[in-house]
Amino acid sequence: MSQFLSISRAARLVGVTRTALQKKIKDGELASFDGTVTPDDLLRVYPQTQFEDNSEYERITQIKEKAFGKRVFERALPDKEVLAARIADLSKQLAEVDARLKRYDELLQKLSDKLGESVSRHGQEVRAALEDFRDWLTAQLDQGVLEIGEPNPLAARDNVLRVMAAHVQVQPSGHEFFLEGHDTLLEAALRAGVAFDYGCSNGNCGRCKARVVSGQIKKVRSHDFHISEPEIAQGYLLMCSNTAVSDVVLEAQVAGGVQDIPFQQVATKVKSIEPLGADHLLLHLQTPRTHRLRFLAGQHATLHIGKSLSADLPIASCPCDERNLHFHVRRLPGNVFSDYVFGKLKPHDTIDLEGPQGEFILSEKSARPLIFIAFDDGFAPLKSLIEHAMALETGNLMHLYWIASSLDNVYLPNIGRAWSDALDEFRFTPMVVGMDLGNLHERHDERLHHVLQGVVNDHPDLLGSDIYLAGPEIVVTIAERYFLAQGLPKTRVFAGIVG
Ligand code: FES
């Protein structure tokens, strides 16, 4: 049985984020060896670990499930052959440990017998020492020194986790994720926010080709794309057609920026239309299973209804579910697109998407606190960025301000509250300022500066943070200028224009 747990596995066992565990290690509260920890050390630091589903990990999972297009997250058992292979692997390890214990037992008995023989062959002094040692050994054996005490519950839980999920590590990017249920390697990676290159999702294009460095995989879907014998011998496979049986190390390319995401055209269907407060609605579009929209969190797309209606809108959902796309549409009387969506659009109608566009994306490598400021409808791209950060478990401190012209413009307040209730490192501050943020005049500058000063006051460490601003151009421009004037470098202020 495994004595050491990777940080990801350990974090999941005790139900905290990877970052929280890394902090314990950094602060010297938890011993680690070569990026691993032992179940005993882990239990010492987290003695109160609950073994029900109420951990932070579970809470985050629930938030993700709600956020990601209300998809039914498959908490199913893995494919039965995968399950059988994992159980067989655990049984083999158990049998090896069992055999080793028996050998130790026999060895101790032989040692005791050997001592008995040696005692008679030596002089008085050596004999006395040997007798002492033999008596001590006999007493230890009588006291049941080989009996195994209470098993560590975390080690037991880890065995269950090993049956239910495989851990995947990606080279050279260093991303990690767990693969559960019937997921392929590609599906599990996307859920975890890892932006692998891919195209068709069904084995035709070959773009999801990767190499297995170590671990056992299993083909779960046939594919038309040909992989040559020499490539197969080197471990190449299609991530959309294979799952992980054991923990796996994978060599695959992850999108490094918007330049790695192609421009696409996808025909989607309206899955649902839900009101969000008085003046907004949530438009949920679904792509075909085999033709999803690849995008990075924070980007936007153009929606075409028929030949004459179109609008450019930020994608308000996370790329971890590229099939289910959310858009927030504002009621704009007289605007033909808005009028049609509010008055005539129905579930199952077709909407053609083009995109993605935009460079307002998350700086994933940053470990700095993240301050998100949504002005009115600027919430949509920030929601995508925040959900992506959660999927990646970046662990950065996050503070979302939703600065709105009116109360109606804070059209999804519950989601911000749910995030702050669930995550220690998340804060949510909604603010209604009573001025039209899309039509500011110079005389408003001072009032807006006053609001932004509140953000500065909340964050004495502002200069060590990244700030993401999204909303109408005029207010974002004023806010960007304001934060640059505070001394923040341009590379840490990210601006997304909405509307
Ligand atoms: S995504 Fe096209 S073959 Fe896997």
Residues whose N, C-alpha, C, O or C-beta is under 5 A from the ligand:
A	BS01	FES	Y198 G199 C200 S201 N202 G203 N204 C205 G206 R207 C208 L238 C240
